Amino acid sequence: MAESNGSAITHDFLSVSPYNWRMLYNIFSIMAPVLICATAGFFWARKGYAFDAEFVSRLVINIGAPCLMLSTLSSVQLDFEAFKRTAMACVLVAVVMTALGVMVPRLLGQDVRAYLPSFVFPNVGNMGLPICMLAFGDHGLALGLAFFMVLSIAHFPVATLMAGGKEAGGLGAVARMPMLYVVLLAIVMLWQEWHLPVPVANSVRLLGGMAIPLMLLALGVSLARLKVNQWRQALLYSALRIGGGLLAGLAACALLGLEGSERGVVLLQASMPVAVFNYLFAERYRRQPEAVAGLVVMSTLMSFVTLPVLLWWLL
């Protein structure tokens, strides 16, 4: 009888293994471009070729990212009731991570303004959205986009002020950022169910397509300047970003009573690695960009382990 039960357990394990391997392969397929593009930038810098990081960061922040946002948000249908719940969960997660991002650097005697954005703003866009879609289909993509929108509205003004402060020109400089107005326009379009004219949609899609590759190439260039002694700190901060985000997501879901795909999306998005945009802001305002680049890469590498485990648990 025991032998029969053992055979059944073995059979059940083997029967689900192909699905698990497909899931891991799909996650790797999403994350691999991040590492490949960053590696290309790394070897570009190692070869001594010219790369104007200031120009690239301005190009992405002022043109590429706004077009990417408008193109994405104008093409996805959202359930606004689910949007409200997911948006509120995002706010709660951000509040918890802000507290953690202030406390930890202060305890370690480091610059809070350099590291706080990495705690608060994970990579919920080019990494989070595809994973939400893979796990929960189109509904998951729409919910993931709600999380993405809320953080994006805060990311550019808040990260600019945290990274640049007075050097960034204060609120006046924030008010001049195209991203703020693009997000507002996209929200109105979603609310009114408007669509961009085809020529405009094609144009913003083309311009937005340059944002992610340029961000990752800029990241790789910065990695060429990293010192080995920064990896230990990057490992600690990366673990706190992913693990702390997961705990904050669990608390938000419990507080709001989220279940099913809404809960899954919130936990996935809250547990994403550090966003590449944090490096761009750090580079632009010289807030320890090499250290922030280390957080982006280390947390992304860590995600190869944490995301499959989290997806296994959620699915």
C-alpha positions as CSV (number, residue, x, y, z in Angstrom):
1,M,0.0,0.0,0.0
2,A,2.8,2.4,0.9
3,E,4.6,1.6,-2.3
4,S,1.4,2.4,-4.2
5,N,1.1,5.8,-2.5
6,G,4.8,6.5,-3.2
7,S,4.3,5.7,-6.9
8,A,1.2,8.0,-7.0
9,I,3.2,10.9,-5.5
10,T,6.1,10.4,-7.9
11,H,3.7,10.3,-10.8
12,D,1.9,13.5,-9.7
13,F,5.3,15.3,-9.4
14,L,6.4,14.2,-12.8
15,S,3.1,15.1,-14.4
16,V,3.4,18.7,-13.3
17,S,7.1,19.1,-14.1
18,P,6.7,20.0,-17.8
19,Y,4.3,22.9,-16.8
20,N,6.8,24.1,-14.1
21,W,9.7,24.0,-16.6
22,R,7.6,26.0,-19.1
23,M,6.8,28.6,-16.5
24,L,10.5,28.9,-15.6
25,Y,11.4,29.2,-19.2
26,N,8.8,31.9,-19.8
27,I,10.1,33.9,-16.8
28,F,13.6,33.6,-18.0
29,S,12.6,34.7,-21.5
30,I,11.2,37.9,-20.0
31,M,14.1,38.7,-17.8
32,A,16.9,37.6,-20.1
33,P,16.8,40.8,-22.3
34,V,17.5,42.9,-19.2
35,L,20.7,41.1,-18.6
36,I,21.7,40.8,-22.3
37,C,21.2,44.6,-22.9
38,A,23.0,45.5,-19.7
39,T,25.9,43.2,-20.7
40,A,26.1,44.9,-24.1
41,G,26.4,48.3,-22.4
42,F,29.0,46.9,-20.0
43,F,31.3,45.6,-22.8
44,W,30.7,48.8,-24.8
45,A,32.2,50.8,-21.9
46,R,35.0,48.3,-21.4
47,K,36.0,48.8,-25.0
48,G,36.3,52.5,-24.4
49,Y,33.7,53.6,-26.9
50,A,31.9,56.9,-26.3
51,F,28.6,56.9,-24.3
52,D,27.1,60.2,-23.2
53,A,25.1,59.1,-20.1
54,E,23.7,62.6,-19.5
55,F,22.3,62.8,-23.1
56,V,20.8,59.3,-22.9
57,S,19.1,60.0,-19.6
58,R,17.6,63.2,-20.8
59,L,16.4,61.6,-24.0
60,V,14.7,58.7,-22.2
61,I,13.2,60.8,-19.4
62,N,11.8,63.6,-21.7
63,I,10.9,61.7,-24.9
64,G,11.2,57.9,-24.7
65,A,9.5,57.2,-21.3
66,P,6.5,59.6,-21.9
67,C,5.9,58.0,-25.3
68,L,6.2,54.5,-23.8
69,M,3.6,55.4,-21.1
70,L,1.2,57.0,-23.5
71,S,1.4,54.1,-26.0
72,T,0.8,51.5,-23.3
73,L,-1.9,53.2,-21.3
74,S,-3.9,54.2,-24.4
75,S,-4.1,50.6,-25.7
76,V,-5.3,48.6,-22.6
77,Q,-8.9,48.4,-21.2
78,L,-9.2,48.7,-17.4
79,D,-11.8,47.5,-14.9
80,F,-12.0,50.7,-12.8
81,E,-13.3,49.0,-9.7
82,A,-10.4,46.6,-9.8
83,F,-8.2,49.5,-10.7
84,K,-9.2,51.4,-7.5
85,R,-8.5,48.4,-5.3
86,T,-5.1,47.7,-6.9
87,A,-4.2,51.4,-6.8
88,M,-5.0,51.6,-3.1
89,A,-2.9,48.5,-2.5
90,C,0.0,50.2,-4.5
91,V,-0.3,53.3,-2.3
92,L,-0.1,51.1,0.9
93,V,2.9,49.2,-0.4
94,A,4.7,52.4,-1.3
95,V,4.1,53.9,2.2
96,V,5.5,50.8,3.9
97,M,8.5,50.8,1.6
98,T,9.1,54.5,2.1
99,A,9.4,53.9,5.8
100,L,11.8,51.0,5.2
101,G,13.8,53.1,2.7
102,V,14.3,55.9,5.2
103,M,15.1,53.7,8.2
104,V,17.7,51.3,6.7
105,P,20.1,53.9,5.1
106,R,19.9,56.0,8.2
107,L,20.8,53.0,10.4
108,L,23.7,52.2,8.1
109,G,24.9,55.9,8.0
110,Q,24.2,56.3,4.2
111,D,22.5,58.9,2.0
112,V,18.8,58.4,2.3
113,R,18.1,60.3,-0.9
114,A,20.4,58.1,-2.9
115,Y,18.8,54.8,-1.8
116,L,15.1,55.7,-1.0
117,P,13.9,55.6,-4.6
118,S,15.2,52.0,-5.0
119,F,13.0,50.9,-2.1
120,V,9.9,52.7,-3.3
121,F,10.0,52.2,-7.0
122,P,10.4,48.6,-8.3
123,N,10.5,47.5,-11.9
124,V,6.7,47.2,-12.3
125,G,6.8,48.2,-16.0
126,N,9.0,46.3,-18.5
127,M,9.4,43.4,-16.1
128,G,6.3,43.4,-13.9
129,L,3.7,43.9,-16.7
130,P,4.8,40.9,-18.8
131,I,4.9,38.6,-15.8
132,C,1.5,39.7,-14.6
133,M,0.2,38.9,-18.1
134,L,1.9,35.5,-18.2
135,A,0.5,34.6,-14.8
136,F,-3.1,36.0,-15.0
137,G,-3.8,36.8,-18.7
138,D,-5.2,40.1,-20.0
139,H,-7.0,40.8,-16.7
140,G,-3.7,40.5,-14.9
141,L,-2.1,42.8,-17.4
142,A,-4.8,45.4,-16.8
143,L,-4.4,45.1,-13.0
144,G,-0.6,45.3,-13.3
145,L,-1.0,48.4,-15.4
146,A,-3.1,50.0,-12.6
147,F,-0.1,49.4,-10.2
148,F,2.2,50.7,-12.8
149,M,0.2,53.9,-13.4
150,V,0.1,54.8,-9.7
151,L,3.8,54.4,-9.2
152,S,4.6,56.2,-12.5
153,I,2.6,59.2,-11.4
154,A,4.7,59.4,-8.2
155,H,8.0,58.2,-9.6
156,F,9.1,61.0,-11.8
157,P,8.3,64.0,-9.6
158,V,9.2,62.2,-6.3
159,A,12.4,60.5,-7.6
160,T,13.5,63.8,-9.2
161,L,13.2,65.7,-5.9
162,M,14.8,62.9,-3.9
163,A,17.7,62.5,-6.3
164,G,18.2,66.1,-7.4
165,G,16.7,68.2,-4.6
166,K,17.5,71.9,-5.1
167,E,20.0,70.9,-7.8
168,A,17.0,69.6,-9.8
169,G,15.3,73.0,-9.8
170,G,12.6,72.1,-7.2
171,L,8.9,71.9,-8.0
172,G,9.4,74.1,-11.0
173,A,11.5,71.5,-12.7
174,V,9.1,68.8,-11.8
175,A,6.2,70.7,-13.3
176,R,8.1,70.9,-16.6
177,M,8.5,67.1,-16.9
178,P,6.5,65.7,-19.8
179,M,5.8,62.5,-18.0
180,L,3.3,64.1,-15.6
181,Y,1.1,65.5,-18.3
182,V,1.3,62.3,-20.4
183,V,0.1,60.2,-17.4
184,L,-2.8,62.6,-16.8
185,L,-3.7,62.5,-20.5
186,A,-3.6,58.7,-20.6
187,I,-5.9,58.5,-17.5
188,V,-8.4,60.8,-19.2
189,M,-8.2,58.7,-22.4
190,L,-8.9,55.5,-20.4
191,W,-11.7,57.1,-18.5
192,Q,-13.4,58.4,-21.6
193,E,-12.4,55.4,-23.7
194,W,-10.7,57.6,-26.3
195,H,-8.1,56.3,-28.7
196,L,-5.1,58.0,-30.3
197,P,-5.3,58.6,-34.0
198,V,-3.4,55.9,-35.9
199,P,-0.6,58.2,-37.0
200,V,-0.1,59.5,-33.5
201,A,-0.3,56.0,-32.0
202,N,2.3,54.7,-34.4
203,S,4.6,57.6,-33.7
204,V,4.5,57.3,-29.9
205,R,4.9,53.5,-30.1
206,L,8.0,53.9,-32.2
207,L,9.5,56.6,-29.9
208,G,8.6,54.7,-26.8
209,G,10.3,51.6,-28.1
210,M,13.7,53.2,-27.6
211,A,13.3,53.8,-23.8
212,I,13.9,50.4,-22.4
213,P,16.9,49.4,-24.5
214,L,18.6,52.8,-23.8
215,M,17.9,52.4,-20.1
216,L,19.5,49.0,-20.0
217,L,22.5,50.0,-22.1
218,A,23.1,53.0,-19.8
219,L,22.9,50.6,-16.9
220,G,25.5,48.3,-18.4
221,V,27.8,51.3,-19.0
222,S,27.6,52.2,-15.3
223,L,28.3,48.6,-14.2
224,A,31.7,48.9,-16.0
225,R,32.6,51.3,-13.2
226,L,31.4,49.3,-10.2
227,K,33.8,48.2,-7.5
228,V,33.6,44.7,-6.0
229,N,33.1,46.0,-2.5
230,Q,29.7,47.4,-3.5
231,W,28.2,44.0,-4.2
232,R,27.7,43.1,-0.5
233,Q,25.7,46.3,0.1
234,A,23.8,45.7,-3.1
235,L,22.9,42.2,-1.9
236,L,21.5,43.5,1.4
237,Y,19.5,46.2,-0.2
238,S,18.2,44.0,-2.9
239,A,17.0,41.4,-0.4
240,L,15.2,44.2,1.6
241,R,13.6,45.6,-1.6
242,I,12.2,42.2,-2.8
243,G,11.5,40.7,0.6
244,G,10.1,43.9,2.1
245,G,8.0,44.5,-0.9
246,L,6.5,41.0,-0.6
247,L,5.6,41.5,3.1
248,A,4.2,45.0,2.3
249,G,2.1,43.4,-0.5
250,L,0.8,40.7,1.9
251,A,-0.2,43.3,4.4
252,A,-2.0,45.4,1.8
253,C,-3.9,42.4,0.5
254,A,-5.0,41.4,3.9
255,L,-6.1,44.9,4.8
256,L,-8.1,45.4,1.6
257,G,-9.3,41.8,1.4
258,L,-7.9,41.2,-2.1
259,E,-8.2,37.7,-3.5
260,G,-7.5,35.8,-6.7
261,S,-5.8,37.6,-9.6
262,E,-5.9,41.0,-7.8
263,R,-4.0,39.6,-4.8
264,G,-1.5,37.8,-7.2
265,V,-0.8,40.9,-9.2
266,V,-0.2,43.1,-6.1
267,L,2.2,40.5,-4.7
268,L,4.1,40.2,-8.0
269,Q,4.4,43.9,-8.6
270,A,5.3,44.6,-5.0
271,S,8.1,42.0,-5.2
272,M,9.8,43.3,-8.4
273,P,13.5,44.3,-8.4
274,V,14.8,47.8,-8.5
275,A,13.6,49.9,-11.5
276,V,16.2,51.0,-14.0
277,F,14.8,54.5,-13.9
278,N,16.2,54.9,-10.4
279,Y,19.7,54.5,-11.9
280,L,18.9,57.1,-14.6
281,F,17.9,59.7,-12.0
282,A,21.0,58.8,-9.9
283,E,23.2,59.2,-12.9
284,R,21.6,62.5,-13.9
285,Y,21.9,64.1,-10.5
286,R,25.1,62.2,-9.4
287,R,23.5,60.4,-6.4
288,Q,25.9,57.4,-6.3
289,P,24.9,56.0,-9.7
290,E,27.3,53.1,-9.5
291,A,25.8,51.9,-6.3
292,V,22.3,52.2,-7.6
293,A,23.2,50.4,-10.7
294,G,24.5,47.6,-8.5
295,L,21.1,47.4,-6.8
296,V,19.3,47.2,-10.1
297,V,21.4,44.3,-11.4
298,M,21.7,42.4,-8.1
299,S,18.0,42.6,-7.4
300,T,17.3,41.5,-11.0
301,L,19.6,38.5,-10.6
302,M,17.9,37.7,-7.3
303,S,14.5,37.8,-9.1
304,F,15.5,34.7,-11.1
305,V,15.1,32.8,-7.9
306,T,12.3,34.7,-6.1
307,L,9.9,35.1,-9.0
308,P,9.6,31.4,-9.9
309,V,9.1,30.6,-6.2
310,L,6.4,33.3,-5.9
311,L,4.7,32.2,-9.0
312,W,4.7,28.6,-7.9
313,W,3.0,29.7,-4.7
314,L,0.4,31.9,-6.4
315,L,-0.5,29.6,-9.2
